[in-house]
Amino acid sequence: MDDHHLSLNALKGGTGVVTIRFLAFIDKLSVIVLIDSDSSDNFLQPCIAKFFKLPIKPAPSFKVMVGNDNYMAVEGLVQNLIIQAQGNVFQL
């Protein structure tokens, strides 16, 4: 299994020594972004993808280990997500 992991801070939306939380925008609507250097990848809550009607591409089934040593199944992949923050545009 590949080593995909999501820190407990990121899972719970909390802050810690290795996290930064800021306001960003997807299609001119605000979202809270949490950058956590203890996580291995970028993760998006499924409710956000559904709200913005982002196309979710089926992905090979894999699980992500979260900070409490449990695993969560990945629902799919959102490609080329554009977010804007502090005058910068990011494509994830």
BELLIN-V331558 format. One record per backbone hydrogen bond with DSSP energy under -0.5 kcal/mol. NH is the residue of the N-H (numbers start at 0). CO is the residue of the C=O. E is the energy in kcal/mol with one decimal. If there is no record, write none. Layout:
nh/co/e
NH/CO/E
NH/CO/E
This chain:
nh/co/e
3/1/-1.4
4/2/-0.5
5/64/-3.0
10/6/-2.5
11/7/-2.3
12/8/-0.9
13/8/-1.9
18/15/-1.3
19/34/-2.4
21/32/-2.3
23/30/-2.8
24/83/-2.4
25/28/-2.5
28/25/-2.0
30/23/-2.6
32/21/-3.0
32/30/-0.5
34/19/-3.2
34/32/-0.5
35/33/-0.6
36/17/-2.2
38/35/-1.8
39/4/-2.8
40/4/-0.6
47/44/-1.1
48/44/-1.6
49/45/-2.5
50/46/-2.3
51/47/-2.3
52/49/-0.9
53/48/-2.7
56/54/-0.7
56/76/-3.2
63/71/-3.0
64/3/-2.3
65/69/-2.8
66/5/-1.0
68/65/-2.2
71/63/-2.3
73/61/-2.0
76/56/-2.8
78/76/-0.6
82/80/-0.5
82/89/-2.6
83/24/-2.3
84/87/-2.6
87/84/-2.0
89/82/-3.2
91/80/-3.4
91/89/-0.6
